[in-house]
């Protein structure tokens, strides 16, 4: 098993590549040419089994359409509905290549990739269909834009965002045993990541 972070344009989104019995890319960024080239350092993109999107914002998901037919694309049902309603045009006016997800998630699904298992947790707040992915044995959390290191958390002022939902989602995440946090932007936390999530929850309750 190998885990690699790829920081992708246009807004430095963290994408995570897991090479296991099955190969998975969590988020793809907004630049198809960039992500394909970056992937090739580690794996033939055709050997990817899954692309899982933490949410539909263009900095994480706009290159997803280029993976259609290459890997199975999984995203939350509500997030796909939002993307469709927006006509695949982001709030920043960037349009995406249209795609239909191969797997529409609702939360609670468990992906078994070999040594790695990822449980889907629906964590609305930053967007209605945001998800986090939890690896229970390794105590890893891939948190998209729901929670970041050092007590930071996702914005709630985008379409479909909700402060109440975000706080509820952080409450769910704060109950998990998390060693390593792999957020959608900025620094990864390796060791005692639950402390960071607890701090985010505390600060979100103060400010939201
Ligand atoms: Zn976002």
py3Dmol code that shows the C-alpha trace and the ligand (Angstrom):
import py3Dmol

protein = """\
ATOM      1  CA  UNK A   1       0.000   0.000   0.000  1.00  0.00           C
ATOM      2  CA  UNK A   2       1.240   3.457  -0.842  1.00  0.00           C
ATOM      3  CA  UNK A   3      -0.268   6.854  -0.093  1.00  0.00           C
ATOM      4  CA  UNK A   4       0.818   9.979  -1.954  1.00  0.00           C
ATOM      5  CA  UNK A   5      -0.429  13.529  -1.799  1.00  0.00           C
ATOM      6  CA  UNK A   6      -0.649  15.511  -5.021  1.00  0.00           C
ATOM      7  CA  UNK A   7      -1.265  19.242  -4.662  1.00  0.00           C
ATOM      8  CA  UNK A   8      -3.325  20.291  -7.659  1.00  0.00           C
ATOM      9  CA  UNK A   9      -4.154  23.593  -9.355  1.00  0.00           C
ATOM     10  CA  UNK A  10      -6.009  25.917  -9.515  1.00  0.00           C
ATOM     11  CA  UNK A  11      -6.347  26.439  -5.740  1.00  0.00           C
ATOM     12  CA  UNK A  12      -3.829  23.970  -4.324  1.00  0.00           C
ATOM     13  CA  UNK A  13      -6.314  21.231  -3.476  1.00  0.00           C
ATOM     14  CA  UNK A  14      -4.803  18.153  -1.877  1.00  0.00           C
ATOM     15  CA  UNK A  15      -5.537  15.021  -3.883  1.00  0.00           C
ATOM     16  CA  UNK A  16      -4.612  11.662  -2.377  1.00  0.00           C
ATOM     17  CA  UNK A  17      -3.528   8.649  -4.344  1.00  0.00           C
ATOM     18  CA  UNK A  18      -3.811   5.241  -2.680  1.00  0.00           C
ATOM     19  CA  UNK A  19      -2.089   2.384  -4.482  1.00  0.00           C
ATOM     20  CA  UNK A  20      -3.333  -0.893  -3.055  1.00  0.00           C
ATOM     21  CA  UNK A  21      -4.965  -4.023  -4.539  1.00  0.00           C
ATOM     22  CA  UNK A  22      -7.302  -1.414  -5.961  1.00  0.00           C
ATOM     23  CA  UNK A  23      -6.011   2.045  -6.885  1.00  0.00           C
ATOM     24  CA  UNK A  24      -7.908   5.091  -5.734  1.00  0.00           C
ATOM     25  CA  UNK A  25      -7.650   8.824  -6.215  1.00  0.00           C
ATOM     26  CA  UNK A  26      -9.427  11.029  -3.700  1.00  0.00           C
ATOM     27  CA  UNK A  27     -10.223  14.349  -5.451  1.00  0.00           C
ATOM     28  CA  UNK A  28      -8.716  15.333  -8.767  1.00  0.00           C
ATOM     29  CA  UNK A  29      -8.259  19.116  -8.769  1.00  0.00           C
ATOM     30  CA  UNK A  30      -9.303  21.375 -11.602  1.00  0.00           C
ATOM     31  CA  UNK A  31      -6.622  20.789 -14.216  1.00  0.00           C
ATOM     32  CA  UNK A  32      -6.895  17.484 -16.087  1.00  0.00           C
ATOM     33  CA  UNK A  33      -3.525  17.786 -17.824  1.00  0.00           C
ATOM     34  CA  UNK A  34      -1.775  18.447 -14.526  1.00  0.00           C
ATOM     35  CA  UNK A  35      -3.337  15.575 -12.588  1.00  0.00           C
ATOM     36  CA  UNK A  36      -2.807  13.023 -15.378  1.00  0.00           C
ATOM     37  CA  UNK A  37       0.868  13.982 -15.576  1.00  0.00           C
ATOM     38  CA  UNK A  38       1.283  13.917 -11.787  1.00  0.00           C
ATOM     39  CA  UNK A  39      -0.366  10.487 -11.559  1.00  0.00           C
ATOM     40  CA  UNK A  40       1.973   9.024 -14.164  1.00  0.00           C
ATOM     41  CA  UNK A  41       4.864   9.398 -11.717  1.00  0.00           C
ATOM     42  CA  UNK A  42       3.238   6.661  -9.643  1.00  0.00           C
ATOM     43  CA  UNK A  43       0.733   4.733 -11.746  1.00  0.00           C
ATOM     44  CA  UNK A  44      -0.711   4.431 -15.220  1.00  0.00           C
ATOM     45  CA  UNK A  45      -3.971   6.445 -14.894  1.00  0.00           C
ATOM     46  CA  UNK A  46      -5.734   3.610 -16.752  1.00  0.00           C
ATOM     47  CA  UNK A  47      -4.968   1.403 -13.749  1.00  0.00           C
ATOM     48  CA  UNK A  48      -7.028   3.596 -11.429  1.00  0.00           C
ATOM     49  CA  UNK A  49     -10.100   1.786 -10.127  1.00  0.00           C
ATOM     50  CA  UNK A  50     -11.868   4.632  -8.350  1.00  0.00           C
ATOM     51  CA  UNK A  51     -12.007   8.388  -8.233  1.00  0.00           C
ATOM     52  CA  UNK A  52     -13.805   9.501  -5.082  1.00  0.00           C
ATOM     53  CA  UNK A  53     -14.810  13.151  -4.809  1.00  0.00           C
ATOM     54  CA  UNK A  54     -15.084  14.677  -1.336  1.00  0.00           C
ATOM     55  CA  UNK A  55     -17.356  17.339  -2.840  1.00  0.00           C
ATOM     56  CA  UNK A  56     -18.123  19.075  -6.125  1.00  0.00           C
ATOM     57  CA  UNK A  57     -16.251  22.389  -5.840  1.00  0.00           C
ATOM     58  CA  UNK A  58     -14.237  23.022  -8.972  1.00  0.00           C
ATOM     59  CA  UNK A  59     -10.850  23.149  -7.238  1.00  0.00           C
ATOM     60  CA  UNK A  60     -11.402  19.516  -6.136  1.00  0.00           C
ATOM     61  CA  UNK A  61     -13.606  18.089  -8.852  1.00  0.00           C
ATOM     62  CA  UNK A  62     -13.470  19.971 -12.167  1.00  0.00           C
ATOM     63  CA  UNK A  63     -11.070  17.457 -13.775  1.00  0.00           C
ATOM     64  CA  UNK A  64     -13.307  14.494 -12.835  1.00  0.00           C
ATOM     65  CA  UNK A  65     -15.001  14.294 -16.251  1.00  0.00           C
ATOM     66  CA  UNK A  66     -11.660  13.335 -17.788  1.00  0.00           C
ATOM     67  CA  UNK A  67     -11.647  10.170 -15.661  1.00  0.00           C
ATOM     68  CA  UNK A  68     -14.994   8.970 -16.988  1.00  0.00           C
ATOM     69  CA  UNK A  69     -14.473   5.529 -18.479  1.00  0.00           C
ATOM     70  CA  UNK A  70     -10.990   5.371 -16.895  1.00  0.00           C
ATOM     71  CA  UNK A  71     -12.045   4.854 -13.265  1.00  0.00           C
ATOM     72  CA  UNK A  72     -15.358   4.588 -11.467  1.00  0.00           C
ATOM     73  CA  UNK A  73     -16.330   8.024 -10.207  1.00  0.00           C
ATOM     74  CA  UNK A  74     -17.994   8.110  -6.804  1.00  0.00           C
ATOM     75  CA  UNK A  75     -19.584  11.125  -5.144  1.00  0.00           C
ATOM     76  CA  UNK A  76     -22.446  11.911  -2.814  1.00  0.00           C
ATOM     77  CA  UNK A  77     -25.904  11.944  -4.349  1.00  0.00           C
ATOM     78  CA  UNK A  78     -26.720  15.444  -3.034  1.00  0.00           C
ATOM     79  CA  UNK A  79     -23.469  16.809  -4.390  1.00  0.00           C
ATOM     80  CA  UNK A  80     -24.186  15.432  -7.840  1.00  0.00           C
ATOM     81  CA  UNK A  81     -27.685  16.921  -7.690  1.00  0.00           C
ATOM     82  CA  UNK A  82     -26.151  20.313  -6.840  1.00  0.00           C
ATOM     83  CA  UNK A  83     -23.630  20.078  -9.662  1.00  0.00           C
ATOM     84  CA  UNK A  84     -26.356  19.128 -12.125  1.00  0.00           C
ATOM     85  CA  UNK A  85     -28.617  21.964 -10.921  1.00  0.00           C
ATOM     86  CA  UNK A  86     -25.728  24.387 -11.486  1.00  0.00           C
ATOM     87  CA  UNK A  87     -25.223  22.991 -14.998  1.00  0.00           C
ATOM     88  CA  UNK A  88     -21.638  22.027 -14.141  1.00  0.00           C
ATOM     89  CA  UNK A  89     -20.715  25.695 -13.836  1.00  0.00           C
ATOM     90  CA  UNK A  90     -18.920  26.546 -10.614  1.00  0.00           C
ATOM     91  CA  UNK A  91     -19.729  29.574  -8.492  1.00  0.00           C
ATOM     92  CA  UNK A  92     -16.553  31.122  -9.890  1.00  0.00           C
ATOM     93  CA  UNK A  93     -17.893  30.828 -13.415  1.00  0.00           C
ATOM     94  CA  UNK A  94     -15.612  27.964 -14.472  1.00  0.00           C
ATOM     95  CA  UNK A  95     -17.460  25.265 -16.395  1.00  0.00           C
ATOM     96  CA  UNK A  96     -16.637  21.604 -16.061  1.00  0.00           C
ATOM     97  CA  UNK A  97     -16.768  18.746 -18.500  1.00  0.00           C
ATOM     98  CA  UNK A  98     -20.095  17.043 -17.687  1.00  0.00           C
ATOM     99  CA  UNK A  99     -20.057  13.584 -16.163  1.00  0.00           C
ATOM    100  CA  UNK A 100     -22.400  11.207 -14.392  1.00  0.00           C
ATOM    101  CA  UNK A 101     -20.973   9.487 -11.338  1.00  0.00           C
ATOM    102  CA  UNK A 102     -20.750   5.692 -11.531  1.00  0.00           C
ATOM    103  CA  UNK A 103     -21.468   5.417  -7.829  1.00  0.00           C
ATOM    104  CA  UNK A 104     -23.824   7.766  -5.999  1.00  0.00           C
ATOM    105  CA  UNK A 105     -23.048   7.718  -2.297  1.00  0.00           C
ATOM    106  CA  UNK A 106     -25.360   8.431   0.622  1.00  0.00           C
ATOM    107  CA  UNK A 107     -22.953   7.790   3.523  1.00  0.00           C
ATOM    108  CA  UNK A 108     -22.240   4.555   5.362  1.00  0.00           C
ATOM    109  CA  UNK A 109     -20.705   2.740   2.382  1.00  0.00           C
ATOM    110  CA  UNK A 110     -17.433   0.893   2.954  1.00  0.00           C
ATOM    111  CA  UNK A 111     -14.881   0.537   0.153  1.00  0.00           C
ATOM    112  CA  UNK A 112     -12.433  -2.330   0.501  1.00  0.00           C
ATOM    113  CA  UNK A 113      -9.284  -1.646  -1.514  1.00  0.00           C
ATOM    114  CA  UNK A 114      -7.045  -4.344   0.004  1.00  0.00           C
ATOM    115  CA  UNK A 115      -5.000  -3.155   2.962  1.00  0.00           C
ATOM    116  CA  UNK A 116      -7.051   0.014   2.972  1.00  0.00           C
ATOM    117  CA  UNK A 117     -10.717   0.284   3.784  1.00  0.00           C
ATOM    118  CA  UNK A 118     -12.565   3.554   3.504  1.00  0.00           C
ATOM    119  CA  UNK A 119     -15.829   4.294   5.209  1.00  0.00           C
ATOM    120  CA  UNK A 120     -17.940   7.091   3.738  1.00  0.00           C
ATOM    121  CA  UNK A 121     -19.217   9.627   6.271  1.00  0.00           C
ATOM    122  CA  UNK A 122     -21.705  12.215   5.049  1.00  0.00           C
ATOM    123  CA  UNK A 123     -20.499  15.546   6.486  1.00  0.00           C
ATOM    124  CA  UNK A 124     -22.658  18.377   5.106  1.00  0.00           C
ATOM    125  CA  UNK A 125     -21.906  21.994   6.001  1.00  0.00           C
ATOM    126  CA  UNK A 126     -19.249  23.171   3.549  1.00  0.00           C
ATOM    127  CA  UNK A 127     -21.541  21.806   0.828  1.00  0.00           C
ATOM    128  CA  UNK A 128     -24.659  19.618   1.084  1.00  0.00           C
ATOM    129  CA  UNK A 129     -23.025  16.416  -0.150  1.00  0.00           C
ATOM    130  CA  UNK A 130     -19.550  16.779   1.343  1.00  0.00           C
ATOM    131  CA  UNK A 131     -18.091  13.505   2.547  1.00  0.00           C
ATOM    132  CA  UNK A 132     -15.165  12.403   4.679  1.00  0.00           C
ATOM    133  CA  UNK A 133     -13.460   9.029   4.262  1.00  0.00           C
ATOM    134  CA  UNK A 134     -12.328   7.151   7.342  1.00  0.00           C
ATOM    135  CA  UNK A 135      -9.825   4.299   7.486  1.00  0.00           C
ATOM    136  CA  UNK A 136     -10.628   2.602  10.829  1.00  0.00           C
ATOM    137  CA  UNK A 137      -7.526   0.403  11.216  1.00  0.00           C
ATOM    138  CA  UNK A 138      -5.014   3.083  10.285  1.00  0.00           C
ATOM    139  CA  UNK A 139      -7.122   5.825  11.930  1.00  0.00           C
ATOM    140  CA  UNK A 140      -6.841   8.054   8.906  1.00  0.00           C
ATOM    141  CA  UNK A 141      -9.391  10.674   7.950  1.00  0.00           C
ATOM    142  CA  UNK A 142      -9.595  12.208   4.485  1.00  0.00           C
ATOM    143  CA  UNK A 143     -11.632  15.275   5.295  1.00  0.00           C
ATOM    144  CA  UNK A 144     -12.084  17.280   2.083  1.00  0.00           C
ATOM    145  CA  UNK A 145     -13.013  20.860   2.957  1.00  0.00           C
ATOM    146  CA  UNK A 146     -14.916  19.955   6.130  1.00  0.00           C
ATOM    147  CA  UNK A 147     -12.005  20.193   8.548  1.00  0.00           C
ATOM    148  CA  UNK A 148      -8.391  21.349   8.274  1.00  0.00           C
ATOM    149  CA  UNK A 149      -5.345  21.326  10.550  1.00  0.00           C
ATOM    150  CA  UNK A 150      -4.872  23.716  13.485  1.00  0.00           C
ATOM    151  CA  UNK A 151      -8.543  24.269  14.272  1.00  0.00           C
ATOM    152  CA  UNK A 152      -9.560  25.419  10.812  1.00  0.00           C
ATOM    153  CA  UNK A 153     -12.720  24.317   8.993  1.00  0.00           C
ATOM    154  CA  UNK A 154     -14.518  24.786   5.693  1.00  0.00           C
ATOM    155  CA  UNK A 155     -16.412  27.909   4.643  1.00  0.00           C
ATOM    156  CA  UNK A 156     -20.188  27.725   4.864  1.00  0.00           C
ATOM    157  CA  UNK A 157     -21.073  30.683   2.631  1.00  0.00           C
ATOM    158  CA  UNK A 158     -21.117  28.794  -0.678  1.00  0.00           C
ATOM    159  CA  UNK A 159     -24.419  27.538  -2.197  1.00  0.00           C
ATOM    160  CA  UNK A 160     -25.892  24.790  -0.036  1.00  0.00           C
ATOM    161  CA  UNK A 161     -23.512  25.560   2.827  1.00  0.00           C
ATOM    162  CA  UNK A 162     -24.807  25.456   6.398  1.00  0.00           C
ATOM    163  CA  UNK A 163     -23.148  26.469   9.667  1.00  0.00           C
ATOM    164  CA  UNK A 164     -25.457  24.228  11.734  1.00  0.00           C
ATOM    165  CA  UNK A 165     -24.710  21.250   9.498  1.00  0.00           C
ATOM    166  CA  UNK A 166     -20.982  21.917   9.649  1.00  0.00           C
ATOM    167  CA  UNK A 167     -21.002  21.960  13.455  1.00  0.00           C
ATOM    168  CA  UNK A 168     -22.994  18.709  13.499  1.00  0.00           C
ATOM    169  CA  UNK A 169     -20.552  17.153  11.060  1.00  0.00           C
ATOM    170  CA  UNK A 170     -17.568  18.247  13.169  1.00  0.00           C
ATOM    171  CA  UNK A 171     -19.278  16.689  16.201  1.00  0.00           C
ATOM    172  CA  UNK A 172     -19.459  13.367  14.356  1.00  0.00           C
ATOM    173  CA  UNK A 173     -15.802  13.599  13.309  1.00  0.00           C
ATOM    174  CA  UNK A 174     -14.671  14.580  16.822  1.00  0.00           C
ATOM    175  CA  UNK A 175     -15.975  11.238  18.088  1.00  0.00           C
ATOM    176  CA  UNK A 176     -13.717   9.279  15.763  1.00  0.00           C
ATOM    177  CA  UNK A 177     -10.316   7.982  16.739  1.00  0.00           C
ATOM    178  CA  UNK A 178      -8.163   9.899  14.229  1.00  0.00           C
ATOM    179  CA  UNK A 179      -4.366   9.671  14.143  1.00  0.00           C
ATOM    180  CA  UNK A 180      -3.707  11.205  10.739  1.00  0.00           C
ATOM    181  CA  UNK A 181      -5.715  13.914   9.032  1.00  0.00           C
ATOM    182  CA  UNK A 182      -5.561  14.300   5.258  1.00  0.00           C
ATOM    183  CA  UNK A 183      -7.479  17.488   4.500  1.00  0.00           C
ATOM    184  CA  UNK A 184      -8.465  18.999   1.155  1.00  0.00           C
ATOM    185  CA  UNK A 185      -6.096  21.939   1.559  1.00  0.00           C
ATOM    186  CA  UNK A 186      -2.892  22.805   3.344  1.00  0.00           C
ATOM    187  CA  UNK A 187      -1.031  20.681   5.838  1.00  0.00           C
ATOM    188  CA  UNK A 188      -1.458  17.015   6.595  1.00  0.00           C
ATOM    189  CA  UNK A 189      -1.438  16.072  10.302  1.00  0.00           C
ATOM    190  CA  UNK A 190       0.366  12.873  11.219  1.00  0.00           C
ATOM    191  CA  UNK A 191      -0.251  11.902  14.849  1.00  0.00           C
ATOM    192  CA  UNK A 192      -2.889  13.091  17.339  1.00  0.00           C
ATOM    193  CA  UNK A 193      -5.065  14.542  14.601  1.00  0.00           C
ATOM    194  CA  UNK A 194      -8.163  14.232  16.783  1.00  0.00           C
ATOM    195  CA  UNK A 195      -6.834  17.191  18.802  1.00  0.00           C
ATOM    196  CA  UNK A 196      -7.000  19.309  15.652  1.00  0.00           C
ATOM    197  CA  UNK A 197     -10.578  18.234  14.963  1.00  0.00           C
ATOM    198  CA  UNK A 198     -11.623  18.986  18.564  1.00  0.00           C
ATOM    199  CA  UNK A 199     -10.104  22.440  18.218  1.00  0.00           C
ATOM    200  CA  UNK A 200     -11.954  23.020  14.926  1.00  0.00           C
ATOM    201  CA  UNK A 201     -15.225  22.033  16.579  1.00  0.00           C
ATOM    202  CA  UNK A 202     -14.604  24.403  19.496  1.00  0.00           C
ATOM    203  CA  UNK A 203     -13.725  27.325  17.202  1.00  0.00           C
ATOM    204  CA  UNK A 204     -16.637  26.608  14.814  1.00  0.00           C
ATOM    205  CA  UNK A 205     -19.034  26.702  17.774  1.00  0.00           C
ATOM    206  CA  UNK A 206     -17.621  30.080  18.802  1.00  0.00           C
ATOM    207  CA  UNK A 207     -17.699  31.733  15.394  1.00  0.00           C
ATOM    208  CA  UNK A 208     -20.461  30.149  13.323  1.00  0.00           C
TER     209      UNK A 208
END
"""
ligand_1 = """\
1
ZN
Zn -14.712 23.286 -1.265
"""
view = py3Dmol.view(width=600, height=400)
view.addModel(protein, "pdb")
view.setStyle({"model": 0}, {"cartoon": {"style": "trace"}})
view.addModel(ligand_1, "xyz")
view.setStyle({"model": 1}, {"stick": {}})
view.zoomTo()
view.show()
